[in-house]
Amino acid sequence: MALNLNKDLKMYYSIKEVAELLSVTEPTLRYWETVFPQVKPYKGANGARRYTNDDIKTLRTIYYLVKERGLTLEGAKKQLKHGGPKEAAETNSDVIDRLKGIKEELLALKEQLDVI
């Protein structure tokens, strides 16, 4: 079986994968589930959480609001609940993620050029 290099084709992600993706701890994700009703990962028979791409998008928005904009959890909860700025926060979160990826690529290219 070939390795799936396109992560967007994956239906579910483990809590460990999501925690690494967002650079937060697994207990932080579990806590956010209790605070934000929008985050409801599928739980298998053994209780293992499985996050969808939509769950991850919501978690990225929460991360952006709390960790990067400095909102309290209550403030982030209100912003997600009332919509409006939520779309702007999602867009900002997506742009920041893309920029971080570009930065990593540029740093890798710089390292390669330094070797030459």
Short mmCIF file of the C-alpha atoms (twelve columns), coordinates in Angstrom:
data_MODEL
# 
_entry.id   MODEL 
# 
loop_
_atom_site.group_PDB 
_atom_site.id 
_atom_site.type_symbol 
_atom_site.label_atom_id 
_atom_site.label_alt_id 
_atom_site.label_comp_id 
_atom_site.label_asym_id 
_atom_site.label_seq_id 
_atom_site.Cartn_x 
_atom_site.Cartn_y 
_atom_site.Cartn_z 
_atom_site.pdbx_PDB_model_num 
ATOM 1   C CA . MET A 1   0.000   0.000  0.000  1 
ATOM 2   C CA . ALA A 2   1.378   3.416  -0.979 1 
ATOM 3   C CA . LEU A 3   1.994   6.111  1.595  1 
ATOM 4   C CA . ASN A 4   -0.634  8.871  1.509  1 
ATOM 5   C CA . LEU A 5   1.333   12.096 1.137  1 
ATOM 6   C CA . ASN A 6   -1.766  14.245 0.724  1 
ATOM 7   C CA . LYS A 7   -2.980  14.831 4.277  1 
ATOM 8   C CA . ASP A 8   -6.194  16.501 3.030  1 
ATOM 9   C CA . LEU A 9   -7.449  13.085 1.903  1 
ATOM 10  C CA . LYS A 10  -7.353  11.769 5.454  1 
ATOM 11  C CA . MET A 11  -10.785 11.642 7.117  1 
ATOM 12  C CA . TYR A 12  -9.778  11.460 10.777 1 
ATOM 13  C CA . TYR A 13  -6.777  12.564 12.817 1 
ATOM 14  C CA . SER A 14  -5.761  11.345 16.265 1 
ATOM 15  C CA . ILE A 15  -5.491  13.717 19.201 1 
ATOM 16  C CA . LYS A 16  -1.718  13.303 19.086 1 
ATOM 17  C CA . GLU A 17  -1.584  14.370 15.424 1 
ATOM 18  C CA . VAL A 18  -3.785  17.405 16.060 1 
ATOM 19  C CA . ALA A 19  -1.797  18.421 19.155 1 
ATOM 20  C CA . GLU A 20  1.445   18.289 17.146 1 
ATOM 21  C CA . LEU A 21  -0.141  20.172 14.254 1 
ATOM 22  C CA . LEU A 22  -1.276  23.017 16.526 1 
ATOM 23  C CA . SER A 23  1.724   22.897 18.883 1 
ATOM 24  C CA . VAL A 24  -0.473  22.401 21.941 1 
ATOM 25  C CA . THR A 25  -0.773  19.586 24.443 1 
ATOM 26  C CA . GLU A 26  -3.363  16.827 24.318 1 
ATOM 27  C CA . PRO A 27  -4.880  17.977 27.642 1 
ATOM 28  C CA . THR A 28  -5.315  21.458 26.114 1 
ATOM 29  C CA . LEU A 29  -7.364  19.949 23.284 1 
ATOM 30  C CA . ARG A 30  -9.460  17.950 25.743 1 
ATOM 31  C CA . TYR A 31  -10.080 21.104 27.775 1 
ATOM 32  C CA . TRP A 32  -11.048 23.106 24.705 1 
ATOM 33  C CA . GLU A 33  -13.662 20.434 23.980 1 
ATOM 34  C CA . THR A 34  -15.311 21.259 27.307 1 
ATOM 35  C CA . VAL A 35  -15.224 25.027 26.691 1 
ATOM 36  C CA . PHE A 36  -16.137 25.186 22.995 1 
ATOM 37  C CA . PRO A 37  -19.273 23.274 21.943 1 
ATOM 38  C CA . GLN A 38  -18.162 23.597 18.298 1 
ATOM 39  C CA . VAL A 39  -15.403 21.031 18.932 1 
ATOM 40  C CA . LYS A 40  -16.925 17.569 19.028 1 
ATOM 41  C CA . PRO A 41  -14.505 14.925 17.805 1 
ATOM 42  C CA . TYR A 42  -15.798 11.480 17.002 1 
ATOM 43  C CA . LYS A 43  -15.053 9.028  19.804 1 
ATOM 44  C CA . GLY A 44  -14.602 5.378  18.947 1 
ATOM 45  C CA . ALA A 45  -15.683 2.428  21.057 1 
ATOM 46  C CA . ASN A 46  -12.394 2.611  22.934 1 
ATOM 47  C CA . GLY A 47  -12.868 6.341  23.611 1 
ATOM 48  C CA . ALA A 48  -10.121 7.448  21.223 1 
ATOM 49  C CA . ARG A 49  -10.840 10.853 19.745 1 
ATOM 50  C CA . ARG A 50  -10.875 11.271 15.964 1 
ATOM 51  C CA . TYR A 51  -10.837 14.807 14.606 1 
ATOM 52  C CA . THR A 52  -12.168 15.775 11.173 1 
ATOM 53  C CA . ASN A 53  -10.763 18.532 8.948  1 
ATOM 54  C CA . ASP A 54  -13.647 20.758 10.113 1 
ATOM 55  C CA . ASP A 55  -12.702 20.111 13.762 1 
ATOM 56  C CA . ILE A 56  -9.109  21.053 12.970 1 
ATOM 57  C CA . LYS A 57  -10.210 24.234 11.210 1 
ATOM 58  C CA . THR A 58  -12.243 25.221 14.275 1 
ATOM 59  C CA . LEU A 59  -9.317  24.382 16.569 1 
ATOM 60  C CA . ARG A 60  -6.972  26.492 14.408 1 
ATOM 61  C CA . THR A 61  -9.370  29.412 14.798 1 
ATOM 62  C CA . ILE A 62  -9.492  28.884 18.568 1 
ATOM 63  C CA . TYR A 63  -5.696  28.704 18.662 1 
ATOM 64  C CA . TYR A 64  -5.434  31.929 16.674 1 
ATOM 65  C CA . LEU A 65  -7.899  33.771 18.909 1 
ATOM 66  C CA . VAL A 66  -6.402  32.547 22.189 1 
ATOM 67  C CA . LYS A 67  -2.690  32.141 21.532 1 
ATOM 68  C CA . GLU A 68  -2.012  34.750 18.867 1 
ATOM 69  C CA . ARG A 69  -4.637  37.437 19.476 1 
ATOM 70  C CA . GLY A 70  -4.520  36.983 23.260 1 
ATOM 71  C CA . LEU A 71  -8.243  36.605 23.869 1 
ATOM 72  C CA . THR A 72  -9.448  34.789 26.941 1 
ATOM 73  C CA . LEU A 73  -11.233 31.492 26.396 1 
ATOM 74  C CA . GLU A 74  -14.507 33.248 27.191 1 
ATOM 75  C CA . GLY A 75  -13.722 35.986 24.656 1 
ATOM 76  C CA . ALA A 76  -12.861 33.426 21.997 1 
ATOM 77  C CA . LYS A 77  -16.027 31.495 22.809 1 
ATOM 78  C CA . LYS A 78  -18.137 34.638 22.336 1 
ATOM 79  C CA . GLN A 79  -16.417 35.478 19.062 1 
ATOM 80  C CA . LEU A 80  -17.004 31.953 17.701 1 
ATOM 81  C CA . LYS A 81  -20.609 31.925 18.910 1 
ATOM 82  C CA . HIS A 82  -21.626 35.277 17.426 1 
ATOM 83  C CA . GLY A 83  -19.966 34.769 14.047 1 
ATOM 84  C CA . GLY A 84  -19.031 37.838 12.034 1 
ATOM 85  C CA . PRO A 85  -15.396 38.241 13.047 1 
ATOM 86  C CA . LYS A 86  -15.112 34.454 13.094 1 
ATOM 87  C CA . GLU A 87  -14.676 34.404 9.332  1 
ATOM 88  C CA . ALA A 88  -11.961 37.050 9.602  1 
ATOM 89  C CA . ALA A 89  -10.267 35.023 12.339 1 
ATOM 90  C CA . GLU A 90  -10.412 31.879 10.191 1 
ATOM 91  C CA . THR A 91  -8.969  33.767 7.241  1 
ATOM 92  C CA . ASN A 92  -6.194  35.247 9.396  1 
ATOM 93  C CA . SER A 93  -5.457  31.821 10.833 1 
ATOM 94  C CA . ASP A 94  -5.203  30.306 7.344  1 
ATOM 95  C CA . VAL A 95  -2.923  33.104 6.130  1 
ATOM 96  C CA . ILE A 96  -0.661  32.752 9.166  1 
ATOM 97  C CA . ASP A 97  -0.410  28.988 8.613  1 
ATOM 98  C CA . ARG A 98  0.510   29.497 4.954  1 
ATOM 99  C CA . LEU A 99  3.086   32.129 5.854  1 
ATOM 100 C CA . LYS A 100 4.656   29.826 8.441  1 
ATOM 101 C CA . GLY A 101 4.941   27.119 5.775  1 
ATOM 102 C CA . ILE A 102 6.545   29.554 3.352  1 
ATOM 103 C CA . LYS A 103 8.974   30.682 6.050  1 
ATOM 104 C CA . GLU A 104 10.013  27.071 6.701  1 
ATOM 105 C CA . GLU A 105 10.585  26.510 2.979  1 
ATOM 106 C CA . LEU A 106 12.649  29.678 2.678  1 
ATOM 107 C CA . LEU A 107 14.768  28.762 5.689  1 
ATOM 108 C CA . ALA A 108 15.392  25.318 4.189  1 
ATOM 109 C CA . LEU A 109 16.456  26.923 0.896  1 
ATOM 110 C CA . LYS A 110 18.752  29.313 2.777  1 
ATOM 111 C CA . GLU A 111 20.412  26.383 4.541  1 
ATOM 112 C CA . GLN A 112 20.967  24.669 1.210  1 
ATOM 113 C CA . LEU A 113 22.463  27.824 -0.265 1 
ATOM 114 C CA . ASP A 114 24.733  28.283 2.756  1 
ATOM 115 C CA . VAL A 115 26.164  24.803 2.156  1 
ATOM 116 C CA . ILE A 116 27.048  25.698 -1.435 1 
# 
